[in-house]
Amino acid sequence: MSTIIIQLEGGLVQDVFIKGTGKPSKATIVDFDIEGMVDGYTQAYDKEDCLLEAAIHTESIHKIPIDCDLDRLFKAYKKG
């Protein structure tokens, strides 16, 4: 099973990755904008020993309901 990883910074998607093989059933959101957070974020160190901090959580992947607002917007976007 694979996982989709969505990288956010400043409230905007910076990148989208996929890890593993097979049909994904989960998406992991990694948000580097932790300003104002007291806890609930993850810390690690990079190769140069600099501190990395991000709020990380996992969500299940769902099908878009037919004829909902998001479905209509996505169809309009695909038409160009």
trRosetta pair geometry for C-beta under 8 A, 3 or more apart (Angstrom, degrees):
i j d omega theta_ij theta_ji phi_ij phi_ji
1 20 6.2 9 100 137 42 146
1 22 4.8 -74 -99 87 31 133
1 23 7.0 -39 -131 70 72 58
1 24 7.0 104 178 -117 78 38
1 25 6.0 -36 -163 13 126 105
1 26 7.9 64 148 15 121 98
2 18 5.4 21 166 179 131 99
2 19 6.2 163 -159 81 81 42
2 20 3.7 -176 -108 84 62 96
2 21 5.7 165 -60 37 106 2
2 22 5.3 172 -13 62 85 67
2 23 7.1 -168 32 97 95 10
2 24 4.5 -64 87 -77 86 83
3 18 7.3 165 82 -154 41 57
3 19 5.2 -14 58 59 89 96
3 20 5.9 72 9 20 73 125
3 24 5.9 123 -109 -136 20 105
3 26 5.1 -25 -123 81 91 97
3 27 7.1 149 -174 -108 74 27
3 28 5.6 32 164 -8 124 107
3 58 7.9 -55 -149 -130 125 112
4 16 6.7 -12 -174 -173 99 96
4 17 7.3 152 -162 82 51 49
4 18 5.5 -29 -103 -100 62 76
4 24 5.0 67 -26 -177 90 165
4 26 7.4 -168 32 102 74 49
4 27 4.4 -26 74 -113 103 82
4 28 7.2 177 88 24 50 65
4 61 7.0 87 21 -77 125 129
5 16 7.2 156 82 -160 54 47
5 17 4.3 -12 59 62 105 100
5 18 7.3 -178 15 -85 79 24
5 19 6.1 44 -18 -9 118 111
5 27 7.4 170 -84 -165 23 63
5 28 4.9 -17 -110 67 73 100
5 30 6.3 16 -176 -5 97 115
6 13 6.1 -60 -171 -127 99 104
6 15 8.0 174 -155 91 41 50
6 16 5.5 -9 -108 -110 68 80
6 27 6.0 25 -10 175 111 111
6 28 7.2 178 23 86 70 47
6 29 5.0 -20 67 -111 104 68
6 30 7.0 173 83 25 49 71
7 13 7.1 97 75 -161 56 61
7 14 4.7 -63 108 63 102 100
7 15 4.4 14 44 54 123 86
7 16 7.3 -147 19 -73 78 35
7 17 7.3 52 -20 -4 106 102
7 30 5.1 -21 -109 71 65 105
7 32 7.4 24 -173 -19 87 106
8 11 6.7 3 -179 -124 113 11
8 12 6.7 152 -151 74 74 29
8 13 6.0 -48 -96 -96 71 45
8 14 6.6 148 -124 2 17 91
8 29 6.5 12 -4 -174 119 94
8 30 6.9 172 25 86 73 50
8 31 4.2 -15 70 -108 115 76
8 32 6.9 -168 92 17 59 72
8 33 6.8 -71 125 14 96 103
9 12 6.6 -32 69 61 59 78
9 14 4.9 31 17 -40 105 133
9 31 7.3 163 -79 -158 41 55
9 32 4.4 -6 -101 52 91 115
9 33 5.8 132 -153 -38 45 93
10 33 5.4 144 -65 -72 31 135
11 33 6.5 -30 -35 30 61 164
13 16 6.6 3 -178 -52 123 94
14 32 8.0 1 3 15 146 124
18 24 6.7 -109 -138 -59 104 134
20 24 7.9 124 73 -93 112 83
24 27 7.1 67 154 -70 131 68
24 61 5.9 80 117 -12 94 156
25 60 6.7 -29 159 -148 76 76
25 61 5.7 -145 -164 33 29 106
26 58 5.3 -3 -176 -174 120 111
26 59 7.0 148 -159 78 68 38
26 60 6.2 -52 -104 -108 65 42
26 61 6.4 -133 -79 -16 12 92
27 58 7.1 156 81 -155 41 61
27 59 5.2 -19 63 64 93 90
27 60 7.8 36 19 128 80 6
27 61 5.6 104 -25 -73 98 91
28 56 6.5 4 179 -170 100 96
28 57 7.4 -178 -151 96 62 28
28 58 4.9 -30 -99 -98 73 79
28 59 7.9 168 -89 20 27 67
29 56 7.0 171 86 -146 56 48
29 57 5.7 -7 54 61 99 74
29 58 7.6 177 14 -90 73 28
29 59 6.6 35 -15 -1 110 110
30 54 5.1 15 -174 157 84 146
30 55 7.8 153 -157 79 39 48
30 56 5.2 -2 -106 -104 69 90
31 34 7.1 128 111 -64 90 72
31 54 6.0 151 71 -168 41 87
31 55 4.6 -18 63 61 104 96
31 56 7.5 -173 23 -74 69 43
32 53 7.4 104 -149 88 65 63
32 54 5.0 -44 -92 -104 54 97
33 55 7.9 -44 71 18 54 111
34 37 4.4 -68 -177 28 83 130
34 41 4.8 23 -127 -88 143 160
34 53 5.5 -88 27 132 150 111
34 54 6.6 -159 -43 -125 120 25
34 55 5.4 149 -97 -31 96 96
37 40 5.9 -110 -170 60 120 99
37 41 5.5 91 116 -27 148 122
37 55 6.4 -177 -83 -68 167 120
40 55 6.2 18 123 -125 90 101
41 53 5.5 48 138 -179 132 92
41 54 6.1 -176 -165 97 102 21
41 55 4.6 -68 -104 -79 90 64
41 56 7.5 99 -148 4 58 72
42 53 7.2 166 84 -149 47 51
42 54 5.9 -19 58 66 91 72
42 55 7.5 135 11 -112 78 21
42 56 5.1 -12 6 14 130 119
43 51 6.3 -27 -160 -163 105 96
43 52 6.8 145 -157 79 52 58
43 53 5.2 -14 -100 -98 76 78
44 51 8.0 140 80 -156 32 52
44 52 4.9 -20 68 62 79 111
45 49 5.3 -5 -180 -140 128 43
45 50 6.6 144 -155 64 74 32
45 51 6.1 -42 -100 -96 73 43
45 52 6.6 171 -101 10 18 90
46 49 7.2 -80 68 -8 63 12
46 50 5.0 -7 38 54 109 88
46 52 5.7 101 -42 -40 88 117
64 68 6.6 -138 173 46 83 117
64 70 5.6 -127 -147 103 117 114
64 71 5.0 150 142 -78 119 87
64 74 6.8 -23 -167 14 175 152
65 68 4.3 72 78 -25 101 126
65 70 7.9 88 46 53 78 106
65 71 6.5 -105 85 -32 54 130
66 71 6.0 121 -145 -136 27 170
67 71 5.8 -43 -32 80 10 141
67 72 7.0 42 -153 -54 43 95
68 71 4.8 98 49 7 69 105
68 72 7.2 -134 95 -5 36 89
69 72 5.8 -57 -149 37 31 111
69 73 6.3 29 155 -17 67 106
70 73 5.8 -54 -145 38 32 110
70 74 6.2 31 157 -19 66 108
71 74 5.9 -56 -145 37 27 110
71 75 6.4 27 156 -18 63 107
72 75 5.9 -55 -148 37 29 110
72 76 6.4 28 154 -18 63 107
73 76 5.7 -57 -149 38 31 110
73 77 6.3 34 152 -22 66 106
74 77 5.6 -52 -148 35 32 115
74 78 6.4 31 154 -19 65 105
75 78 5.8 -54 -147 36 31 110
75 79 6.6 35 153 -23 63 103
76 79 5.8 -52 -153 30 33 113
77 80 7.8 41 169 -71 35 30
